[in-house]
Amino acid sequence: NILLAVDGSAYTKKMLAYLATHEDLLGAGHSYTVLTVQSPLPTRARAALGKEVVDSYHAEEADKIMAPVAKFLGRHGVEAKRMYKVGPVGETIAKVADTGKFDLLVIGAKGRGMLKDLLIGSVATRVAELSKVTVVLVK
């Protein structure tokens, strides 16, 4: 049971390319869930726009990110569940991985280097820190 954390960036594309070259990770023998997490809109914006508009915005943005990933997986004979969440990105990905009974979490990483990550932080580093699930960081 593999969780693919995606954000639509070039790092997501690198992660998918990595999967395509590793048959042990990409194949019909696994089940897949594609997850994207969005940061919440500021409180005042949410209040001004209303719940329905905000929910619709998040759903549309999630679909824009996950549709190309689902298409890529489909070309490799893989059907994946889709899931999106709104919240602190690194923490939310780790929580979904831990509570969703996943065996593996695959995420693209910027590859900026350890020192910069210690000073600045990154979503991938945060996920690896927090998750109890094995994390594959693809640079």
C-alpha positions as CSV (number, residue, x, y, z in Angstrom):
1,N,0.0,0.0,0.0
2,I,1.9,3.0,-1.3
3,L,1.2,6.7,-0.7
4,L,2.4,9.1,-3.4
5,A,2.6,12.7,-2.1
6,V,2.5,15.1,-5.0
7,D,2.4,18.9,-5.4
8,G,2.5,19.3,-9.2
9,S,6.1,20.6,-9.2
10,A,9.1,19.4,-11.1
11,Y,9.9,17.3,-8.1
12,T,6.7,15.4,-8.5
13,K,7.7,14.7,-12.2
14,K,11.1,13.5,-11.0
15,M,9.4,11.2,-8.5
16,L,7.1,9.8,-11.2
17,A,10.1,9.2,-13.5
18,Y,11.9,7.4,-10.6
19,L,8.8,5.1,-10.1
20,A,8.7,4.4,-13.9
21,T,12.3,3.0,-13.7
22,H,11.7,0.9,-10.6
23,E,9.4,-1.9,-11.4
24,D,9.4,-3.0,-7.7
25,L,7.6,0.3,-6.8
26,L,5.3,0.7,-9.8
27,G,3.2,-2.3,-10.7
28,A,-0.1,-4.0,-10.3
29,G,1.0,-5.8,-7.2
30,H,0.6,-2.6,-5.1
31,S,-2.3,-0.3,-4.3
32,Y,-1.7,3.4,-4.6
33,T,-3.1,6.5,-3.2
34,V,-2.1,9.9,-4.7
35,L,-2.2,12.7,-2.0
36,T,-1.9,16.4,-2.4
37,V,-2.0,18.8,0.6
38,Q,-2.7,22.4,0.3
39,S,-2.0,25.1,2.8
40,P,-5.2,26.7,4.1
41,L,-6.2,30.1,2.9
42,P,-5.8,32.9,5.5
43,T,-8.7,33.1,8.0
44,R,-10.0,36.4,6.7
45,A,-10.1,35.2,3.1
46,R,-11.9,32.0,4.1
47,A,-14.5,34.1,6.0
48,A,-15.0,36.6,3.2
49,L,-15.3,33.9,0.5
50,G,-17.4,31.4,2.4
51,K,-17.0,27.7,3.0
52,E,-18.5,26.6,-0.3
53,V,-16.2,28.8,-2.5
54,V,-13.1,27.8,-0.4
55,D,-14.0,24.1,-0.6
56,S,-14.5,24.3,-4.4
57,Y,-11.2,26.2,-4.8
58,H,-9.3,23.5,-2.9
59,A,-11.0,20.7,-4.9
60,E,-10.2,22.3,-8.2
61,E,-6.6,22.9,-7.3
62,A,-6.2,19.4,-6.1
63,D,-7.6,18.0,-9.3
64,K,-5.2,20.1,-11.3
65,I,-2.3,18.5,-9.4
66,M,-3.6,14.9,-9.3
67,A,-5.1,14.5,-12.8
68,P,-1.7,14.4,-14.6
69,V,-0.4,12.0,-12.0
70,A,-3.4,9.7,-12.5
71,K,-2.9,9.9,-16.2
72,F,0.8,8.9,-15.9
73,L,0.0,6.0,-13.6
74,G,-2.8,4.9,-16.0
75,R,-0.3,4.7,-18.8
76,H,1.6,2.2,-16.6
77,G,-1.5,0.1,-15.9
78,V,-1.9,1.5,-12.4
79,E,-5.1,2.8,-11.0
80,A,-4.8,5.0,-7.9
81,K,-7.1,6.4,-5.4
82,R,-7.0,10.2,-5.1
83,M,-7.1,12.2,-1.8
84,Y,-6.6,15.8,-0.9
85,K,-6.3,17.5,2.4
86,V,-6.0,21.1,3.6
87,G,-3.6,21.9,6.4
88,P,0.1,22.2,7.3
89,V,1.7,20.3,4.4
90,G,4.4,18.2,6.0
91,E,2.5,17.3,9.1
92,T,-0.6,16.4,7.2
93,I,1.2,14.1,4.8
94,A,2.9,12.3,7.7
95,K,-0.4,12.0,9.5
96,V,-2.2,10.5,6.4
97,A,0.7,8.1,5.9
98,D,0.7,7.0,9.5
99,T,-3.1,6.6,9.9
100,G,-3.8,5.2,6.5
101,K,-2.0,1.9,7.0
102,F,0.5,2.7,4.2
103,D,3.6,0.6,3.9
104,L,5.6,3.2,1.9
105,L,5.5,6.9,1.2
106,V,7.1,8.3,-1.9
107,I,7.7,12.1,-2.2
108,G,9.8,14.3,-4.4
109,A,12.5,16.4,-2.7
110,K,14.3,19.6,-3.7
111,G,17.7,18.2,-2.9
112,R,19.0,21.5,-1.5
113,G,21.3,19.8,0.9
114,M,21.2,19.0,4.6
115,L,22.6,22.3,5.9
116,K,20.0,24.4,4.0
117,D,17.2,22.1,5.1
118,L,18.3,22.5,8.7
119,L,18.2,26.3,8.4
120,I,15.2,26.6,6.1
121,G,13.3,23.4,6.4
122,S,11.4,21.5,3.7
123,V,8.2,19.6,3.4
124,A,10.0,16.4,2.5
125,T,12.4,16.7,5.4
126,R,9.5,17.3,7.8
127,V,7.6,14.3,6.4
128,A,10.6,12.1,6.9
129,E,11.0,13.4,10.4
130,L,7.4,12.9,11.5
131,S,6.2,9.8,9.7
132,K,6.5,6.3,11.1
133,V,6.1,4.9,7.6
134,T,9.2,4.3,5.4
135,V,9.7,7.4,3.3
136,V,11.5,7.4,-0.1
137,L,12.7,10.9,-1.0
138,V,13.4,11.3,-4.7
139,K,15.7,14.1,-5.6
